[in-house]
Amino acid sequence: MESREKKIMNRSYLVTFGLIVFSFLLIAKLFHIQLTEGDKYREIASKRTLKKDILQPSRGNIFADDGSILATSMARYEVRWDAAVPSRALYKKHKKALADGLSEILNISKKNILKKLDKAVKDRNRYLLIGRDLSYSEQIKIKKLPLFDNPSYRGGLIIEHKMVREHPLGKMAERTVGRIVAEEKGVSKRVGLEGAFSQYLEGETGQRLKQKIAGGQWKPINDVNEKEPTEGYNVHTTMNVNIQDIAHSALLEQMEKFKADHGTVVVMETQTGKIKAIVNLGKTKLGTYFEKLNYAVGEAHEPGSTFKLMAMVAALEDKVIDVNTPISTNNGELTFFKKYKVRDSKKGGYGTISAAKVFEVSSNTGMVKIVHENYGKNPKKFVNRLYNMGINKPLGLPIWGEGKPKIPHPNDKKEWDLLDLPWMAYGYGVTLTPLQTLSFYNAVANNGVMLKPRFIEKIESFGQSPDQTFGKIILNPSICSQSTINKVKKMMFNVVDKKWGTAHNIKDKDLSIAGKTGTCQVDYNKKDKEVQYVATFVGYFPAEEPKYSCIVVIHKPDKKLGYYGSTVAAPVFKKIAKKIHNALPKTIHIQAEQIHQLSSKTNDINTSEGVIPNLKGLTPMEAISLLEPMGLRVIIKGKGKVKKQSLKVGAHFKANQKIILEL
């Protein structure tokens, strides 16, 4: 018995000793981990329960040229509640008033809110959603409600915010203003100005520390951020809201009228290259239109007859013809290699006409003969002239996705064949984007100086600007001689002014327009019934002193309703030009001879210094010749002769005072 008890005691001692040794080893291991690997495991634990949440900064605003906002960032708030934070007594004291306030702000029934709050308290919900996508004023009102007006460690209120991009103009200029689209694997698609200048707009991110709570949710630890996000730079564009609205409305109306597939309009300031408006409309399955793609920048297509300007400039500059060179239009039809035909839109052609009139009536056969007969043996000379003008190069726009121009060269044996030269003469076998075509026409309006289209005026924030300028950039100081410029300007004016001109239908007695029509076939290898058209008009105004250039391109109008550039595109140009021109400040210049001729009519009118004369019955020119030398600012309303004046006869006035004359 004693031996048995002894054995049990020995075993007990052995177990005890083993436990003591194990305890010492465990303590030693803990000390080892604490001293050598403690930081590592603390970091792992911290990562599992704490994280730094990245706060996106407010992107800079995008402005129009008059300060109107095209794109801005608006803060949207999400309000949650940690129901385990406030004491039961504090919650009970304020819950009715809190429910009343939330019901009024969120437009939800008080009964449902109260039920939701009570359940959260019972379940000790640490992250109850109160409201999301709230405005700044709404979240401020919520913060002032009973219970929620306490610090977060007493009231449990949690407020988080995100930045949302908004466009006050809605869908207008949407593709040009652009956006950032998140795609798979963290890659973003950058569209328009938003994408092109994102590095300036985006600002710097901030940080906020969050703790993991029950249910795998993350709750902010502090009321303030560890690092505040920094707002991005503001981008001031060259776009004009009024011109954009004019262009958008004019294009949309015509697209709907002709049931077209898609179209674009660009308005450029002639002497600066500033883009004042850019509209891109595409048809939906429902038959409505919206800004689907930036056709003006990205869609390179055959320009058709608008390319005749480039061909004519080349021929005149190389002196292979002059404006009066007689050209036979060959009864309106030419044949190459016995089966490839070039036809004029006028059956039977135009007979023998001058080279200038070939352009003005847009004779395909005449233009092809000019190019083929003078460059057929040396096509390199013609194409090199085009290359010298710079139309084979992209414009280098900041907006992503510019279409590449295609001008085949005889040195490229894979691309070049014998049909390229005659086809090129009237705009086939070459491709340009609408903005590339417009830039060339603008160069003609600007006396040969080709400018890079400008979208940006400046980038700044609180008076600070990045180290980058956005001034006028000259792509080609002289596309050709001034003599050639003067000749083609006259032709473009005649296109509208003369009865035989292809755009005579848009001639206006109050506004001179110069330009060129284009009607290009699409899918011309198909049967006639399947062939579609692209209608174009491109030019500038006023013709004698160009201020704006503009291009209108409308793809695939309903052929039953019309498809010619003169019918479909030119009226849009005129409507835009008229409205822009009418909005410009008007100055009436009177020559000295005209004023002298008026003296016989006005020498009997009392023009004593400081006294208003009687102007009734005078023409505007007669009235201005009297008033402007007196230091008055004259505003004319209406047409005809003066019937009413804002300042009374005999009244005294101050220098630079305004007088309104109603006709």
Phi, psi and omega per residue, in radians:
M1 nan -0.811 3.136
E2 -1.110 -0.687 3.132
S3 -1.104 -0.649 3.140
R4 -1.168 -0.750 3.131
E5 -1.114 -0.624 -3.132
K6 -1.151 -0.691 3.125
K7 -1.113 -0.689 3.140
I8 -1.140 -0.734 -3.140
M9 -1.090 -0.732 -3.125
N10 -1.099 -0.695 3.116
R11 -1.140 -0.665 3.126
S12 -1.114 -0.754 3.123
Y13 -1.086 -0.685 -3.125
L14 -1.132 -0.764 3.111
V15 -1.113 -0.769 3.137
T16 -1.058 -0.755 -3.138
F17 -1.094 -0.745 3.120
G18 -1.069 -0.727 3.109
L19 -1.118 -0.693 3.127
I20 -1.114 -0.781 3.133
V21 -1.081 -0.775 3.121
F22 -1.049 -0.698 3.130
S23 -1.098 -0.762 3.125
F24 -1.111 -0.719 3.108
L25 -1.111 -0.724 3.124
L26 -1.107 -0.765 3.117
I27 -1.106 -0.703 3.134
A28 -1.105 -0.710 3.130
K29 -1.145 -0.698 3.114
L30 -1.089 -0.761 3.101
F31 -1.088 -0.699 -3.141
H32 -1.092 -0.812 3.125
I33 -1.101 -0.746 -3.106
Q34 -1.075 -0.737 -3.049
L35 -1.424 -0.635 -3.021
T36 -1.806 -0.594 -3.051
E37 -2.185 0.210 -3.102
G38 -1.051 -0.769 -3.117
D39 -1.085 -0.656 -3.127
K40 -1.083 -0.841 -3.085
Y41 -1.300 -0.549 3.061
R42 -1.123 -0.651 3.117
E43 -1.157 -0.704 3.110
I44 -1.095 -0.779 3.132
A45 -1.109 -0.706 -3.133
S46 -1.111 -0.711 -3.138
K47 -1.134 -0.496 -3.127
R48 -1.386 -0.398 -3.085
T49 -2.037 -0.335 -3.126
L50 -2.215 2.578 3.029
K51 -2.642 2.681 3.065
K52 -1.663 1.950 -3.130
D53 -1.468 2.238 -3.139
I54 -1.359 2.221 3.117
L55 -1.779 2.102 3.136
Q56 -1.286 2.365 -3.137
P57 -1.330 2.905 3.034
S58 -1.344 2.104 3.099
R59 -1.165 2.596 3.101
G60 -1.106 2.801 3.120
N61 -1.428 2.704 2.986
I62 -1.962 2.165 -3.039
F63 -1.959 2.653 2.941
A64 -1.409 3.099 -3.061
D65 -1.199 -0.319 3.125
D66 -1.760 0.171 3.139
G67 1.615 -0.070 3.085
S68 -1.161 2.498 -3.094
I69 -1.478 2.198 3.061
L70 -1.653 -0.565 3.098
A71 -2.670 2.424 -3.133
T72 -2.587 2.779 3.106
S73 -1.765 2.255 3.111
M74 -2.039 2.353 3.113
A75 -1.354 2.313 3.024
R76 -2.109 2.426 -2.958
Y77 -2.029 2.545 3.021
E78 -2.051 2.169 -3.087
V79 -1.910 2.214 3.092
R80 -2.268 2.987 -3.072
W81 -2.446 2.315 3.013
D82 -1.612 1.709 -3.044
A83 -1.237 -0.171 3.137
A84 -1.533 -0.146 -3.070
V85 -1.388 -0.979 -3.080
P86 -1.241 2.606 3.085
S87 -1.195 2.774 3.130
R88 -1.058 -0.688 -3.114
A89 -1.121 -0.739 -3.135
L90 -1.153 -0.738 3.119
Y91 -1.115 -0.794 -3.115
K92 -1.067 -0.632 -3.120
K93 -1.156 -0.632 -2.972
H94 -1.936 -0.076 -2.946
K95 -1.113 -0.642 -3.132
K96 -1.183 -0.790 3.116
A97 -1.135 -0.637 3.114
L98 -1.129 -0.781 3.128
A99 -1.111 -0.694 3.096
D100 -1.023 -0.842 -3.100
G101 -1.133 -0.784 3.133
L102 -1.120 -0.654 3.121
S103 -1.063 -0.719 -3.117
E104 -1.249 -0.727 -3.082
I105 -1.274 -0.752 -3.030
L106 -1.656 -0.093 3.142
N107 1.013 0.814 3.103
I108 -2.166 2.616 -3.083
S109 -1.100 2.432 -3.131
K110 -1.036 -0.652 -3.105
K111 -1.100 -0.774 -3.132
N112 -1.161 -0.677 3.135
I113 -1.148 -0.783 -3.128
L114 -1.078 -0.717 3.111
K115 -1.106 -0.701 -3.136
K116 -1.162 -0.713 3.134
L117 -1.176 -0.769 -3.132
D118 -1.078 -0.730 3.139
K119 -1.126 -0.671 3.137
A120 -1.116 -0.684 3.117
V121 -1.157 -0.768 -3.133
K122 -1.092 -0.745 -3.101
D123 -1.500 -0.051 -3.073
R124 0.926 0.849 3.111
N125 -1.186 2.125 -3.067
R126 -1.561 -0.076 -3.003
Y127 -2.649 0.909 -3.092
L128 -1.255 2.239 3.097
L129 -1.339 2.136 3.083
I130 -1.661 -0.810 -3.136
G131 -2.948 2.597 3.114
R132 -2.278 2.859 -3.119
D133 0.986 0.742 -3.126
L134 -1.610 2.655 3.098
S135 -1.390 2.972 3.132
Y136 -1.051 -0.778 -3.100
S137 -1.155 -0.606 3.135
E138 -1.176 -0.753 3.142
Q139 -1.229 -0.505 3.057
I140 -1.160 -0.740 3.107
K141 -1.078 -0.711 3.133
I142 -1.136 -0.671 3.132
K143 -1.136 -0.376 -3.111
K144 -1.614 -0.030 -3.132
L145 -1.278 2.680 3.077
P146 -0.943 2.494 -3.047
L147 1.365 -0.877 -3.132
F148 -1.288 -0.215 3.109
D149 -1.419 -0.042 3.053
N150 -1.417 2.797 3.008
P151 -0.993 2.712 -3.043
S152 -1.050 -0.498 -3.135
Y153 -1.322 -0.155 3.068
R154 -1.963 -0.695 -3.090
G155 -1.630 -0.436 3.094
G156 1.449 0.152 -3.116
L157 -1.255 2.358 3.110
I158 -2.175 2.140 3.130
I159 -2.154 2.190 3.069
E160 -2.164 2.636 -3.136
H161 -2.333 2.736 3.039
K162 -2.388 2.758 -3.133
M163 -1.737 2.332 -3.131
V164 -2.092 2.330 -3.134
R165 -1.483 2.261 -3.141
E166 -2.221 2.613 -3.111
H167 -2.134 1.776 -3.103
P168 -1.007 -0.490 3.139
L169 -1.454 0.005 3.139
G170 1.221 -2.236 -3.058
K171 -1.453 -0.176 -3.124
M172 -1.148 2.267 3.115
A173 1.030 0.441 -3.044
E174 -1.055 -0.745 -3.094
R175 -1.234 -0.566 3.140
T176 -1.350 -0.774 3.053
V177 -1.071 -0.770 2.968
G178 1.480 -2.987 -3.127
R179 -2.925 2.948 3.035
I180 -1.922 2.110 -3.100
V181 -1.926 2.068 3.112
A182 -1.277 2.290 3.114
E183 -2.113 -3.006 -3.082
E184 -1.154 2.687 3.064
K185 1.039 0.560 3.050
G186 1.293 0.090 -3.141
V187 -1.492 2.391 3.138
S188 -1.961 2.447 3.044
K189 -1.607 2.167 -3.053
R190 -1.830 2.061 -3.046
V191 -2.023 2.402 3.011
G192 1.090 -2.688 -3.109
L193 -1.169 -0.571 3.080
E194 -0.990 -0.751 -3.126
G195 -1.368 -0.711 -3.074
A196 -1.128 -0.607 -3.076
F197 -2.041 0.488 -3.098
S198 -1.068 -0.602 -3.111
Q199 -1.065 -0.474 3.103
Y200 -1.597 -0.627 -3.067
L201 -1.277 -0.545 -2.888
E202 -1.318 -0.428 3.134
G203 1.254 -2.842 -3.134
E204 -2.045 2.459 -3.115
T205 -1.267 2.748 3.043
G206 -1.979 -3.098 -3.132
Q207 -2.393 2.548 3.039
R208 -2.428 2.280 -3.099
L209 -1.431 2.267 3.129
K210 -2.196 2.644 -3.136
Q211 -2.046 2.460 3.126
K212 -1.372 2.306 3.139
I213 -2.139 -3.064 -3.093
A214 -0.991 2.547 3.113
G215 1.427 0.198 3.116
G216 1.252 0.322 -3.130
Q217 -1.664 2.740 -3.106
W218 -2.013 2.287 -3.074
K219 -2.129 2.343 3.084
P220 -1.031 2.430 -3.123
I221 -1.418 -0.726 -3.054
N222 -2.019 2.849 3.068
D223 -1.305 -0.397 -3.088
V224 -1.974 2.801 3.135
N225 -1.465 2.592 3.075
E226 -1.182 -0.609 3.061
K227 -2.500 2.169 -3.131
E228 -1.358 2.413 3.073
P229 -1.191 2.621 -3.124
T230 -1.849 2.214 -3.102
E231 -1.120 2.536 -3.132
G232 -1.364 3.024 3.094
Y233 -1.238 2.676 3.013
N234 -1.560 2.431 3.130
V235 -1.894 2.108 3.118
H236 -1.759 2.015 -3.079
T237 -1.609 3.017 3.074
T238 -1.565 -0.072 -3.060
M239 -1.137 2.482 3.106
N240 -1.984 2.139 -3.035
V241 -1.064 -0.747 -3.112
N242 -1.150 -0.776 3.131
I243 -1.169 -0.664 3.088
Q244 -1.058 -0.750 3.141
D245 -1.136 -0.747 3.114
I246 -1.053 -0.851 -3.101
A247 -1.150 -0.728 -3.138
H248 -1.069 -0.841 -3.102
S249 -1.133 -0.733 -3.111
A250 -1.147 -0.765 -3.141
L251 -1.175 -0.787 -3.115
L252 -1.037 -0.771 -3.139
E253 -1.039 -0.750 -3.115
Q254 -1.278 -0.623 3.106
M255 -1.091 -0.748 3.125
E256 -1.183 -0.678 -3.125
K257 -1.105 -0.729 -3.076
F258 -1.776 0.114 3.073
K259 0.899 0.782 -3.070
A260 -1.344 2.840 -3.125
D261 -1.390 -0.887 3.086
H262 -2.789 2.876 -3.098
G263 -2.879 2.945 -3.117
T264 -2.587 2.671 3.022
V265 -2.385 2.382 3.018
V266 -2.281 2.343 3.048
V267 -2.060 2.203 -3.084
M268 -2.148 2.479 3.063
E269 -1.384 2.137 -2.920
T270 -1.022 -0.875 -2.982
Q271 -1.496 -0.156 -3.094
T272 -2.083 -0.359 -3.066
G273 1.398 0.108 -3.120
K274 -1.229 2.280 3.066
I275 -1.445 2.027 -3.109
K276 -1.638 -0.410 3.094
A277 -2.765 2.534 3.058
I278 -2.601 2.060 -3.048
V279 -2.095 2.353 3.098
N280 -2.358 1.978 -3.096
L281 -2.131 2.282 3.090
G282 -2.159 2.637 -3.067
K283 -1.489 2.394 3.082
T284 -1.631 3.036 3.104
K285 -1.124 -0.420 -3.134
L286 -1.503 -0.059 3.133
G287 1.561 0.057 3.086
T288 -1.606 3.023 -3.085
Y289 -2.200 2.469 3.016
F290 -2.690 3.020 -3.074
E291 -1.370 1.558 -3.089
K292 -1.418 -0.913 -3.090
L293 -2.391 2.772 3.103
N294 -1.541 1.396 -3.079
Y295 -1.083 -0.622 -3.086
A296 -1.077 -0.636 -3.094
V297 -1.597 -0.719 -2.910
G298 -1.814 -0.286 -3.027
E299 -1.701 1.771 3.047
A300 -1.533 2.229 -3.122
H301 -2.552 2.943 3.111
E302 -1.171 2.192 -3.051
P303 -1.398 -0.272 -3.110
G304 1.164 -2.461 -2.971
S305 -1.170 -0.284 3.076
T306 -1.153 -0.333 3.104
F307 -1.322 -0.219 3.127
K308 -1.084 -0.443 3.082
L309 -1.133 -0.769 3.128
M310 -1.087 -0.751 3.141
A311 -1.147 -0.710 -3.137
M312 -1.164 -0.733 3.092
V313 -1.027 -0.774 -3.140
A314 -1.068 -0.798 -3.102
A315 -1.156 -0.721 3.114
L316 -1.191 -0.709 -3.106
E317 -1.179 -0.630 3.101
D318 -1.429 -0.053 3.088
K319 1.039 0.543 3.047
V320 -1.421 -0.302 3.032
I321 -2.509 2.996 2.920
D322 -2.277 3.049 -3.055
V323 -1.069 -0.509 -3.083
N324 -1.692 0.066 3.112
T325 -1.046 2.186 -3.137
P326 -1.266 2.342 -3.129
I327 -2.238 2.207 3.074
S328 -1.472 2.254 3.116
T329 -1.526 0.090 2.920
N330 1.032 0.727 -3.131
N331 1.010 0.426 3.028
G332 1.399 0.272 -3.136
E333 -2.711 2.357 3.030
L334 -2.187 2.579 3.121
T335 -2.201 2.318 3.087
F336 -2.045 2.325 3.118
F337 0.955 0.621 3.014
K338 1.162 -0.108 -3.110
K339 -2.428 -0.292 -3.118
Y340 -1.687 2.045 -3.006
K341 -1.922 2.530 2.978
V342 -2.035 2.208 -3.081
R343 -2.202 2.636 2.987
D344 -1.531 2.704 3.098
S345 -1.192 -0.444 3.086
K346 -1.592 2.068 -3.117
K347 -1.091 2.267 -3.122
G348 1.583 -0.128 3.090
G349 1.313 -2.863 -3.047
Y350 -2.059 0.181 -3.097
G351 1.300 -2.645 3.082
T352 -1.693 2.099 -3.084
I353 -2.333 2.946 3.130
S354 -1.241 2.771 3.099
A355 -1.030 -0.659 3.127
A356 -1.087 -0.738 -3.107
K357 -1.253 -0.475 3.028
V358 -0.960 -0.771 3.121
F359 -1.199 -0.764 -3.021
E360 -1.185 -0.607 3.098
V361 -1.630 -0.083 3.125
S362 1.050 0.898 3.117
S363 -1.343 2.064 3.106
N364 -1.172 -0.785 -3.106
T365 -1.137 -0.698 3.130
G366 -1.122 -0.736 -3.114
M367 -1.221 -0.683 3.118
V368 -1.128 -0.694 3.132
K369 -1.141 -0.695 3.111
I370 -1.003 -0.817 -3.065
V371 -1.351 -0.834 -3.033
H372 -1.195 -0.715 -3.103
E373 -1.259 -0.478 -3.086
N374 -1.731 -0.295 -3.119
Y375 -2.200 0.003 -3.061
G376 -0.985 -0.658 -3.138
K377 -1.460 -0.247 -3.139
N378 -2.513 1.201 -3.094
P379 -1.095 -0.422 3.121
K380 -1.038 -0.628 -3.121
K381 -1.063 -0.733 3.137
F382 -1.183 -0.859 -3.088
V383 -1.184 -0.654 3.105
N384 -1.096 -0.612 3.081
R385 -1.119 -0.739 3.092
L386 -1.087 -0.747 3.128
Y387 -1.122 -0.655 3.139
N388 -1.096 -0.533 3.102
M389 -1.338 -0.279 3.042
G390 1.616 0.173 -3.064
I391 -1.385 -0.105 3.095
N392 -1.519 -0.063 -3.070
K393 -1.868 2.496 3.021
P394 -1.089 2.762 -3.124
L395 -1.359 -0.290 -3.121
G396 1.266 0.777 -3.080
L397 -1.263 2.620 3.079
P398 -1.234 -0.443 3.139
I399 -1.286 2.278 -3.091
W400 -1.164 2.521 2.975
G401 1.717 0.361 3.125
E402 -1.110 2.265 3.097
G403 -1.193 2.543 -3.114
K404 -1.518 2.289 3.067
P405 -1.218 2.606 3.112
K406 -2.229 1.975 3.055
I407 -2.224 1.731 -3.077
P408 -1.013 2.528 3.120
H409 -2.089 2.446 -3.133
P410 -1.010 -0.416 3.118
N411 -1.213 -0.377 3.139
D412 -1.559 1.651 -3.036
K413 -1.146 -0.469 -3.129
K414 -1.293 -0.550 -3.064
E415 -1.669 -0.508 -2.965
W416 -1.618 2.362 2.937
D417 -2.425 3.072 -2.997
L418 -1.188 -0.314 3.113
L419 -1.443 -0.278 -3.043
D420 -1.055 -0.751 -3.092
L421 -1.096 -0.953 3.134
P422 -1.126 -0.632 -3.133
W423 -1.176 -0.663 -3.129
M424 -1.100 -0.547 -3.067
A425 -0.999 -0.567 -3.139
Y426 -2.102 0.495 2.889
G427 1.573 0.374 3.057
Y428 -1.981 2.621 -3.110
G429 1.400 0.000 3.034
V430 -2.137 2.719 3.084
T431 -2.372 2.429 3.071
L432 -2.483 2.658 2.996
T433 -1.435 2.776 3.089
P434 -0.968 -0.655 -3.116
L435 -1.251 -0.566 3.058
Q436 -1.196 -0.715 3.072
T437 -1.095 -0.798 -3.135
L438 -1.066 -0.672 -3.115
S439 -1.081 -0.616 3.095
F440 -1.226 -0.809 3.115
Y441 -1.086 -0.648 3.103
N442 -1.125 -0.601 3.100
A443 -1.106 -0.688 3.076
V444 -1.098 -0.800 3.116
A445 -1.089 -0.512 -3.093
N446 -1.678 0.495 3.089
N447 0.982 0.702 2.994
G448 1.702 -0.167 -3.103
V449 -1.548 1.999 3.123
M450 -1.585 2.169 -3.091
L451 -1.896 2.590 3.015
K452 -1.317 2.253 3.113
P453 -1.007 2.345 -3.097
R454 -1.930 2.310 3.070
F455 -1.912 -0.352 -2.998
I456 -2.051 2.323 3.058
E457 -1.580 -0.859 3.124
K458 -2.873 2.864 3.039
I459 -2.220 2.217 -3.099
E460 -2.761 2.865 3.052
S461 -2.722 2.040 -3.126
F462 0.905 0.737 3.089
G463 1.472 -0.132 3.141
Q464 -1.721 2.469 -3.139
S465 -2.279 2.578 3.047
P466 -1.225 2.880 -3.087
D467 -1.400 1.203 3.124
Q468 -2.724 2.404 3.133
T469 -1.948 2.764 -3.061
F470 -2.340 0.768 -3.122
G471 -1.411 -3.036 -3.123
K472 -1.135 2.310 3.125
I473 -2.087 2.155 3.141
I474 -1.611 2.095 3.106
L475 -1.475 -0.613 3.116
N476 -2.602 2.009 -3.083
P477 -1.174 -0.346 3.138
S478 -2.785 1.829 3.137
I479 -1.264 -0.380 3.119
C480 -2.952 -3.103 -3.129
S481 -1.267 2.771 3.108
Q482 -1.137 -0.539 3.116
S483 -1.084 -0.779 3.108
T484 -1.151 -0.712 3.110
I485 -0.999 -0.814 -3.113
N486 -1.083 -0.656 -3.123
K487 -1.194 -0.806 -3.102
V488 -1.286 -0.479 3.042
K489 -1.076 -0.735 3.125
K490 -1.117 -0.733 3.113
M491 -1.078 -0.771 -3.114
M492 -1.150 -0.607 3.063
F493 -1.137 -0.744 -3.128
N494 -1.163 -0.477 3.095
V495 -0.960 -0.611 -3.138
V496 -1.715 -0.675 -2.981
D497 -1.364 -0.692 -3.050
K498 -1.459 2.621 -3.115
K499 -1.076 -0.551 -3.133
W500 -1.428 -0.192 -3.111
G501 -1.113 2.511 -3.057
T502 -1.201 -0.269 3.122
A503 -2.081 0.495 3.134
H504 -1.082 -0.391 -3.126
N505 -1.137 -0.274 3.125
I506 -1.875 0.212 3.086
K507 -1.061 2.431 -3.101
D508 -2.318 2.358 -3.080
K509 -1.229 -0.369 -3.091
D510 -1.787 -0.179 -3.088
L511 -2.501 2.122 3.115
S512 -1.490 2.299 -3.094
I513 -2.168 2.445 3.041
A514 -2.209 2.459 -3.131
G515 3.090 -2.874 -3.094
K516 -2.585 2.375 3.058
T517 -1.496 2.784 3.044
G518 -2.580 2.310 3.059
T519 -2.308 1.865 -3.015
C520 -1.998 2.326 3.082
Q521 -1.332 2.503 3.045
V522 -2.000 2.463 -3.117
D523 0.953 0.844 -3.041
Y524 -1.292 -0.062 3.066
N525 -1.491 -0.137 -3.141
K526 -1.496 3.101 3.086
K527 -1.150 2.724 -3.071
D528 -0.949 -0.665 -3.101
K529 -1.157 -0.437 -3.082
E530 -1.649 -0.196 -3.113
V531 -1.164 2.343 3.065
Q532 -2.002 2.986 -3.056
Y533 -2.318 2.733 2.987
V534 -2.058 2.099 -3.133
A535 -1.760 2.294 -3.060
T536 -2.388 2.538 2.845
F537 -2.436 2.313 3.137
V538 -2.415 2.395 -3.117
G539 -3.103 -2.698 -3.085
Y540 -2.640 2.915 -3.139
F541 -2.770 2.690 -0.285
P542 -1.109 2.588 -3.004
A543 -1.082 -0.656 -3.066
E544 -1.354 -0.424 -3.138
E545 -2.571 1.357 -2.977
P546 -1.048 2.243 3.064
K547 -1.913 -0.626 3.139
Y548 -2.303 2.522 2.921
S549 -1.971 2.727 -3.041
C550 -2.698 2.523 3.036
I551 -2.237 2.421 3.073
V552 -2.169 2.136 3.120
V553 -2.229 2.169 -3.134
I554 -2.208 2.068 -3.062
H555 -1.637 2.358 2.985
K556 0.920 0.997 2.991
P557 -1.201 2.807 3.082
D558 -1.133 2.031 -3.059
K559 -1.066 -0.461 3.132
K560 -1.205 -0.435 -3.114
L561 -1.660 -0.403 -3.129
G562 2.473 2.648 -3.135
Y563 -2.588 -0.098 3.134
Y564 -1.261 2.616 3.103
G565 -1.042 -0.620 -3.138
S566 -1.176 -0.561 -3.071
T567 -1.523 -0.730 -2.993
V568 -1.646 -0.855 -3.007
A569 -1.598 -0.733 -3.048
A570 -1.015 -0.742 3.119
P571 -1.057 -0.533 3.084
V572 -1.152 -0.774 3.103
F573 -0.997 -0.842 -3.109
K574 -1.066 -0.765 -3.119
K575 -1.077 -0.757 3.126
I576 -1.138 -0.840 -3.097
A577 -1.062 -0.747 -3.125
K578 -1.089 -0.806 -3.088
K579 -1.199 -0.657 3.084
I580 -1.166 -0.796 -3.101
H581 -1.097 -0.706 -3.136
N582 -1.175 -0.412 3.138
A583 -1.492 -0.208 -3.135
L584 -1.297 2.568 3.075
P585 -1.118 2.313 -3.084
K586 -1.736 2.335 3.058
T587 -2.175 2.159 3.133
I588 -1.669 2.000 3.139
H589 -1.630 2.290 -3.138
I590 -2.061 2.163 3.131
Q591 -1.287 2.719 -3.111
A592 -1.030 -0.667 -3.137
E593 -1.110 -0.671 3.141
Q594 -1.143 -0.717 3.135
I595 -1.122 -0.689 3.126
H596 -1.100 -0.679 3.127
Q597 -1.155 -0.462 -3.120
L598 -1.404 -0.237 -2.994
S599 -1.057 -0.580 -3.116
S600 -1.153 -0.458 -3.123
K601 -1.506 -0.466 -2.958
T602 -1.979 -0.039 -3.049
N603 -1.256 -0.233 3.121
D604 -1.650 0.040 3.136
I605 -1.584 2.366 -3.129
N606 -1.235 1.995 3.117
T607 -2.074 0.655 3.125
S608 -0.973 2.468 -3.095
E609 -1.013 2.240 3.082
G610 1.496 0.063 -3.111
V611 -2.178 2.339 -3.121
I612 -1.390 2.217 3.105
P613 -1.429 2.959 3.056
N614 -1.462 2.058 -3.026
L615 -1.842 -0.015 -3.059
K616 -1.039 2.297 3.109
G617 1.608 -0.139 3.133
L618 -1.474 2.712 3.004
T619 -1.363 2.833 3.111
P620 -0.967 -0.726 -3.120
M621 -1.109 -0.715 3.125
E622 -1.130 -0.745 -3.122
A623 -1.153 -0.744 -3.118
I624 -1.131 -0.677 -3.130
S625 -1.089 -0.424 3.095
L626 -1.515 -0.742 -2.944
L627 -1.445 -0.674 -3.085
E628 -1.108 -0.703 3.066
P629 -1.105 -0.336 3.118
M630 -1.484 -0.055 3.101
G631 1.568 0.287 -3.138
L632 -1.661 2.589 3.031
R633 -1.657 2.088 -3.011
V634 -1.777 2.250 3.053
I635 -2.077 2.168 -3.086
I636 -1.784 2.316 3.064
K637 -2.217 2.216 3.101
G638 1.617 -2.928 -3.134
K639 -2.309 2.731 3.107
G640 1.854 -2.430 -3.134
K641 -1.935 2.833 -3.078
V642 -1.156 2.206 3.056
K643 -2.038 -0.284 -3.115
K644 -2.680 2.462 3.104
Q645 -2.248 2.499 -3.041
S646 -1.275 -0.493 3.105
L647 -1.779 2.277 -3.050
K648 -1.204 2.661 3.085
V649 -1.075 2.299 3.123
G650 1.513 -0.117 -3.118
A651 -1.289 2.584 3.059
H652 -1.496 2.693 -3.085
F653 -2.499 2.933 3.109
K654 -1.833 2.783 3.106
A655 -1.052 2.428 3.123
N656 1.179 0.297 3.099
Q657 -1.296 2.629 -3.088
K658 -1.567 2.411 3.014
I659 -2.268 2.255 -3.119
I660 -1.800 2.203 3.115
L661 -1.930 2.106 3.088
E662 -1.720 2.256 -3.051
L663 -1.725 nan nan
